[in-house]
């Protein structure tokens, strides 16, 4: 994991570095690589992974709104914290799905709570699962699974790359997929909340898919509540 800090105020950078280091050490976790930048151009020029980014809005040159949008274009799973004194930028920041909004001066306890949420979300997004087929076993991040579909005894795992015919049944997938990200909407469908674009009382439309998943009417309320909780956890 790499955590990046981008702020033109070196005192804020030092404070964030100390808070992040303390959080990992106090929880007996290995501290990830910490990289700091004082402008958006340098951050975007960085060739390494950008797993978690603490991003200032008001900076010379590229502002944080532009930088945040570019980061999300490159990798929609990048977890972005907006750190600023200017609350008027919140609406613009939310458009690129900022994970949390942290106000200056930073509140220590609030920072730790949000850091815990970010790591839980990161672990969910990067968790891998084996897809066992008759041809072999393929290991992919669970975040790449769009939905799982059953046709009689045939179970197909639809991913962002390709489809796999699984040797396991739907019950197996229900037991092994992260329950905070996946939901069985119908006896023949398990969907990934991350890939949902919209839904009504009977169907769910998914990113880059020609087909739609079915939603049983009796499950509509519980599905909607679970989906809203998922969205809240990723803000």
C-alpha contacts under 8 A as a table, 3 or more apart, distances in Angstrom:
res1	aa1	res2	aa2	distance
1	X	32	X	5.49
1	X	33	X	6.64
1	X	49	X	7.63
1	X	51	X	6.23
2	X	32	X	5.71
2	X	33	X	4.86
2	X	34	X	6.13
2	X	35	X	7.51
2	X	49	X	6.30
2	X	50	X	6.02
2	X	51	X	5.60
2	X	52	X	6.72
3	X	32	X	6.79
3	X	33	X	6.19
3	X	34	X	5.05
3	X	35	X	6.42
3	X	50	X	6.68
3	X	51	X	6.10
3	X	52	X	4.80
3	X	53	X	5.82
3	X	54	X	7.86
4	X	34	X	5.90
4	X	35	X	4.87
4	X	36	X	5.73
4	X	37	X	7.73
4	X	50	X	6.74
4	X	51	X	7.88
4	X	52	X	6.25
4	X	53	X	4.69
4	X	54	X	6.21
5	X	13	X	6.60
5	X	16	X	7.74
5	X	34	X	7.64
5	X	35	X	6.29
5	X	36	X	4.65
5	X	37	X	6.13
5	X	53	X	5.80
5	X	54	X	4.72
5	X	55	X	6.22
6	X	13	X	7.49
6	X	36	X	5.85
6	X	37	X	4.65
6	X	38	X	5.50
6	X	39	X	6.30
6	X	40	X	6.83
6	X	43	X	6.91
6	X	53	X	7.55
6	X	54	X	6.13
6	X	55	X	5.04
6	X	56	X	6.09
7	X	10	X	7.04
7	X	12	X	7.09
7	X	13	X	6.43
7	X	37	X	6.48
7	X	38	X	4.91
7	X	39	X	6.50
7	X	55	X	6.43
7	X	56	X	5.03
7	X	59	X	6.98
8	X	37	X	7.66
8	X	38	X	4.32
8	X	39	X	6.15
8	X	56	X	7.68
8	X	59	X	5.96
8	X	60	X	7.67
9	X	12	X	5.46
9	X	13	X	6.56
9	X	38	X	7.20
10	X	13	X	4.91
10	X	14	X	6.18
10	X	38	X	7.49
11	X	14	X	5.10
11	X	15	X	6.17
12	X	15	X	4.98
12	X	16	X	6.10
13	X	16	X	5.21
13	X	17	X	6.14
13	X	36	X	7.06
14	X	17	X	5.09
14	X	18	X	6.24
15	X	18	X	5.21
15	X	19	X	6.18
16	X	19	X	5.06
16	X	20	X	5.99
17	X	20	X	5.26
17	X	21	X	6.04
17	X	34	X	7.43
18	X	21	X	5.18
18	X	22	X	5.97
19	X	22	X	5.17
19	X	23	X	6.06
19	X	108	X	7.49
20	X	23	X	5.13
20	X	24	X	6.44
21	X	24	X	5.45
21	X	25	X	6.16
21	X	31	X	6.29
22	X	25	X	5.14
22	X	26	X	5.84
23	X	26	X	5.36
23	X	27	X	6.27
23	X	112	X	6.76
24	X	27	X	5.23
24	X	28	X	6.15
24	X	29	X	4.90
24	X	30	X	6.37
24	X	31	X	5.48
25	X	28	X	4.99
25	X	29	X	5.80
25	X	30	X	7.10
25	X	31	X	6.97
26	X	29	X	7.63
37	X	40	X	7.44
37	X	42	X	6.37
37	X	43	X	6.04
38	X	42	X	7.63
39	X	42	X	5.82
39	X	43	X	6.73
39	X	59	X	6.46
39	X	60	X	6.80
39	X	61	X	7.19
39	X	62	X	7.30
40	X	43	X	5.05
40	X	44	X	6.22
40	X	59	X	7.59
40	X	61	X	7.28
40	X	62	X	5.49
40	X	63	X	6.85
40	X	64	X	6.98
40	X	67	X	6.02
41	X	44	X	5.34
41	X	45	X	6.18
41	X	61	X	7.64
41	X	62	X	6.61
42	X	45	X	5.04
42	X	46	X	6.39
43	X	46	X	5.35
44	X	47	X	7.90
44	X	67	X	7.24
44	X	70	X	7.84
44	X	71	X	7.46
50	X	53	X	6.67
50	X	78	X	6.24
51	X	77	X	7.67
51	X	78	X	5.11
51	X	79	X	6.11
51	X	122	X	7.78
52	X	78	X	6.00
52	X	79	X	4.67
52	X	80	X	5.90
52	X	81	X	7.68
53	X	78	X	7.38
53	X	79	X	6.19
53	X	80	X	4.83
53	X	81	X	6.04
54	X	80	X	6.05
54	X	81	X	4.71
54	X	82	X	6.01
54	X	83	X	6.45
55	X	64	X	6.30
55	X	68	X	7.68
55	X	80	X	6.93
55	X	81	X	5.97
55	X	82	X	4.92
55	X	83	X	5.68
56	X	59	X	6.84
56	X	63	X	7.94
56	X	64	X	5.65
56	X	82	X	5.95
56	X	83	X	4.98
56	X	84	X	5.56
57	X	63	X	5.53
57	X	64	X	3.87
57	X	65	X	6.23
57	X	82	X	7.03
57	X	83	X	7.09
57	X	84	X	6.07
57	X	89	X	7.69
58	X	63	X	5.66
58	X	64	X	6.43
58	X	84	X	7.45
59	X	62	X	6.72
59	X	63	X	5.30
59	X	64	X	6.96
60	X	63	X	6.80
62	X	66	X	6.45
62	X	67	X	6.68
63	X	66	X	5.68
63	X	67	X	6.43
64	X	67	X	4.93
64	X	68	X	5.82
65	X	68	X	5.19
65	X	69	X	6.30
65	X	92	X	6.91
65	X	93	X	6.04
66	X	69	X	5.27
66	X	70	X	6.32
67	X	70	X	5.11
67	X	71	X	6.19
68	X	71	X	5.09
68	X	72	X	6.30
68	X	80	X	7.47
68	X	93	X	7.67
68	X	96	X	6.73
69	X	72	X	5.22
69	X	73	X	6.23
69	X	96	X	5.68
70	X	73	X	5.06
70	X	74	X	6.35
71	X	74	X	5.22
71	X	75	X	6.18
71	X	76	X	7.52
71	X	78	X	7.12
72	X	75	X	4.97
72	X	76	X	4.47
72	X	77	X	7.27
72	X	78	X	6.51
72	X	96	X	6.71
73	X	76	X	6.22
75	X	78	X	5.74
77	X	125	X	7.45
79	X	98	X	7.14
79	X	99	X	5.86
79	X	118	X	7.14
79	X	122	X	7.69
80	X	98	X	5.18
80	X	99	X	5.31
80	X	100	X	7.04
81	X	98	X	6.17
81	X	99	X	5.68
81	X	100	X	4.99
81	X	101	X	5.85
81	X	102	X	6.87
82	X	93	X	7.48
82	X	98	X	6.82
82	X	99	X	7.95
82	X	100	X	6.43
82	X	101	X	4.89
82	X	102	X	5.95
83	X	101	X	6.23
83	X	102	X	4.76
83	X	103	X	5.80
83	X	104	X	6.74
84	X	87	X	7.32
84	X	101	X	7.96
84	X	102	X	6.63
84	X	103	X	5.35
84	X	104	X	5.64
85	X	103	X	5.51
85	X	104	X	5.01
85	X	105	X	7.60
86	X	89	X	6.19
86	X	90	X	7.98
86	X	103	X	7.90
87	X	90	X	5.46
87	X	103	X	7.81
88	X	91	X	7.14
89	X	92	X	5.46
89	X	93	X	6.16
90	X	93	X	5.04
90	X	94	X	6.15
90	X	101	X	7.48
91	X	94	X	5.25
91	X	95	X	6.78
92	X	95	X	5.45
92	X	96	X	7.69
93	X	96	X	5.93
93	X	97	X	7.06
93	X	98	X	6.07
94	X	97	X	4.93
94	X	98	X	5.35
94	X	235	X	8.00
95	X	98	X	7.52
97	X	234	X	7.94
97	X	235	X	6.38
98	X	101	X	7.28
98	X	235	X	5.91
99	X	118	X	7.74
99	X	234	X	5.50
99	X	235	X	4.03
100	X	114	X	7.30
100	X	235	X	5.63
102	X	106	X	6.84
102	X	111	X	7.66
103	X	106	X	5.96
103	X	107	X	7.93
104	X	107	X	7.88
106	X	111	X	7.17
107	X	110	X	5.45
107	X	111	X	6.04
108	X	111	X	5.13
108	X	112	X	6.38
109	X	112	X	5.12
109	X	113	X	6.32
110	X	113	X	5.15
110	X	114	X	6.26
111	X	114	X	5.23
111	X	115	X	6.05
112	X	115	X	4.98
112	X	116	X	6.22
113	X	116	X	5.26
113	X	117	X	6.51
114	X	117	X	5.05
114	X	118	X	6.14
115	X	118	X	5.02
115	X	119	X	6.25
116	X	119	X	5.33
116	X	120	X	6.31
117	X	120	X	5.15
117	X	121	X	6.22
117	X	233	X	7.36
118	X	121	X	5.13
118	X	122	X	6.05
119	X	122	X	4.90
119	X	123	X	6.05
120	X	123	X	5.22
120	X	124	X	6.33
121	X	124	X	5.12
121	X	125	X	6.23
121	X	233	X	7.70
121	X	234	X	7.20
122	X	125	X	5.11
122	X	126	X	6.12
123	X	126	X	5.25
123	X	127	X	5.77
124	X	127	X	5.31
124	X	142	X	7.68
124	X	143	X	7.67
124	X	178	X	7.16
125	X	141	X	7.02
125	X	142	X	6.74
125	X	143	X	5.26
126	X	141	X	5.64
126	X	142	X	7.16
126	X	143	X	7.05
127	X	141	X	5.43
127	X	142	X	5.96
127	X	143	X	7.76
128	X	139	X	6.44
128	X	140	X	5.27
128	X	141	X	3.99
128	X	142	X	5.47
129	X	139	X	5.58
129	X	140	X	5.71
129	X	141	X	6.19
129	X	142	X	6.09
130	X	137	X	6.26
130	X	138	X	5.59
130	X	139	X	4.27
130	X	140	X	6.54
131	X	137	X	5.54
131	X	138	X	5.06
131	X	139	X	5.98
131	X	140	X	7.58
131	X	164	X	7.56
131	X	166	X	6.48
132	X	136	X	6.24
132	X	137	X	4.51
132	X	138	X	6.56
132	X	166	X	5.68
132	X	167	X	6.03
132	X	168	X	7.35
133	X	136	X	5.23
133	X	137	X	5.91
133	X	138	X	7.89
133	X	164	X	7.04
133	X	165	X	5.92
133	X	166	X	4.86
133	X	167	X	5.33
134	X	165	X	7.88
134	X	166	X	7.67
134	X	167	X	6.75
140	X	144	X	6.87
141	X	144	X	5.64
141	X	145	X	7.55
142	X	145	X	5.47
142	X	177	X	7.38
143	X	146	X	7.60
143	X	192	X	7.72
143	X	194	X	7.38
144	X	159	X	5.43
144	X	160	X	5.55
144	X	161	X	7.83
145	X	148	X	7.73
145	X	157	X	7.00
145	X	158	X	6.05
145	X	159	X	4.27
145	X	160	X	6.54
145	X	192	X	6.80
146	X	157	X	7.93
146	X	158	X	5.67
146	X	159	X	5.13
146	X	160	X	6.49
146	X	191	X	6.37
146	X	192	X	5.42
146	X	194	X	7.92
146	X	195	X	5.90
146	X	206	X	7.37
146	X	207	X	7.78
147	X	157	X	6.40
147	X	158	X	5.43
147	X	159	X	7.11
147	X	189	X	6.97
147	X	190	X	5.56
147	X	191	X	4.29
147	X	192	X	5.73
148	X	155	X	7.06
148	X	156	X	5.73
148	X	157	X	4.59
148	X	158	X	5.88
148	X	188	X	7.93
148	X	189	X	5.65
148	X	190	X	5.08
148	X	191	X	6.45
149	X	155	X	5.70
149	X	156	X	5.23
149	X	157	X	6.57
149	X	158	X	7.66
149	X	188	X	5.44
149	X	189	X	4.79
149	X	190	X	6.72
150	X	153	X	6.80
150	X	154	X	5.67
150	X	155	X	4.41
150	X	156	X	6.33
150	X	170	X	7.24
150	X	187	X	7.96
150	X	188	X	4.68
150	X	189	X	6.60
151	X	154	X	5.09
151	X	155	X	6.35
151	X	188	X	7.04
152	X	155	X	7.88
153	X	169	X	7.49
154	X	165	X	7.15
154	X	166	X	7.61
155	X	165	X	5.85
155	X	166	X	5.53
155	X	167	X	7.31
155	X	168	X	7.22
155	X	169	X	6.39
155	X	170	X	7.16
156	X	163	X	6.56
156	X	164	X	5.59
156	X	165	X	4.56
156	X	166	X	5.89
157	X	163	X	5.64
157	X	164	X	5.06
157	X	165	X	6.27
157	X	166	X	6.61
158	X	162	X	6.40
158	X	163	X	4.56
158	X	164	X	6.56
159	X	162	X	5.39
159	X	163	X	5.88
159	X	164	X	7.93
166	X	169	X	7.57
168	X	172	X	6.08
168	X	173	X	7.44
169	X	172	X	5.51
169	X	173	X	6.89
170	X	173	X	5.18
170	X	174	X	6.24
170	X	188	X	7.91
171	X	174	X	5.05
171	X	175	X	6.29
172	X	175	X	5.28
172	X	176	X	6.32
173	X	176	X	5.15
173	X	177	X	5.80
174	X	177	X	5.79
174	X	179	X	7.82
174	X	184	X	7.59
174	X	190	X	7.80
177	X	181	X	7.92
177	X	182	X	6.69
178	X	181	X	5.64
178	X	182	X	6.23
179	X	182	X	5.33
179	X	183	X	6.92
180	X	226	X	7.70
180	X	230	X	6.69
181	X	192	X	5.76
181	X	193	X	5.44
181	X	194	X	7.04
181	X	230	X	6.82
182	X	190	X	6.51
182	X	191	X	5.52
182	X	192	X	4.62
182	X	193	X	5.98
183	X	190	X	5.41
183	X	191	X	5.55
183	X	192	X	6.82
183	X	193	X	7.51
183	X	223	X	7.09
184	X	187	X	6.93
184	X	189	X	5.77
184	X	190	X	4.14
184	X	191	X	6.43
185	X	189	X	5.84
185	X	190	X	6.00
185	X	191	X	7.05
185	X	213	X	7.81
185	X	214	X	6.61
185	X	215	X	4.83
185	X	216	X	6.12
185	X	219	X	6.64
185	X	220	X	7.97
185	X	223	X	6.99
186	X	189	X	5.10
186	X	190	X	7.20
186	X	214	X	6.01
186	X	215	X	5.49
186	X	216	X	5.40
188	X	214	X	7.96
189	X	213	X	6.25
189	X	214	X	6.82
191	X	195	X	8.00
191	X	196	X	7.99
191	X	213	X	7.51
192	X	195	X	5.77
192	X	196	X	7.04
193	X	196	X	5.48
193	X	227	X	6.35
193	X	230	X	7.23
195	X	206	X	5.50
195	X	207	X	5.27
196	X	199	X	7.75
196	X	204	X	7.02
196	X	205	X	6.06
196	X	206	X	4.58
196	X	207	X	6.16
197	X	204	X	7.81
197	X	205	X	5.72
197	X	206	X	5.44
197	X	207	X	6.06
198	X	204	X	6.15
198	X	205	X	5.47
198	X	206	X	7.37
199	X	202	X	7.65
199	X	203	X	5.71
199	X	204	X	4.26
199	X	205	X	5.93
200	X	203	X	5.63
200	X	204	X	6.63
201	X	215	X	6.64
201	X	216	X	7.62
201	X	217	X	5.95
201	X	220	X	6.18
202	X	214	X	5.86
202	X	215	X	4.62
202	X	216	X	6.13
202	X	217	X	6.21
203	X	212	X	6.32
203	X	213	X	5.73
203	X	214	X	4.61
203	X	215	X	5.13
204	X	212	X	5.59
204	X	213	X	5.09
204	X	214	X	6.23
204	X	215	X	6.64
205	X	209	X	7.70
205	X	211	X	7.56
205	X	212	X	5.04
205	X	213	X	6.67
206	X	209	X	5.72
206	X	211	X	7.90
206	X	212	X	6.59
206	X	213	X	7.76
209	X	212	X	7.31
215	X	219	X	7.05
215	X	220	X	6.79
216	X	219	X	5.36
216	X	220	X	6.50
217	X	220	X	5.14
218	X	221	X	7.36
219	X	222	X	5.52
219	X	223	X	5.88
220	X	223	X	5.16
220	X	224	X	6.00
221	X	224	X	5.14
221	X	225	X	6.18
222	X	225	X	5.19
222	X	226	X	6.15
223	X	226	X	5.18
223	X	227	X	6.08
224	X	227	X	5.09
224	X	228	X	6.18
225	X	228	X	5.19
225	X	229	X	6.25
226	X	229	X	5.13
226	X	230	X	6.25
227	X	230	X	5.01
227	X	231	X	6.27
228	X	231	X	5.03
228	X	232	X	6.14
229	X	232	X	5.07
229	X	233	X	6.25
230	X	233	X	5.16
230	X	234	X	6.56
231	X	234	X	5.28
231	X	235	X	6.51
232	X	235	X	5.40
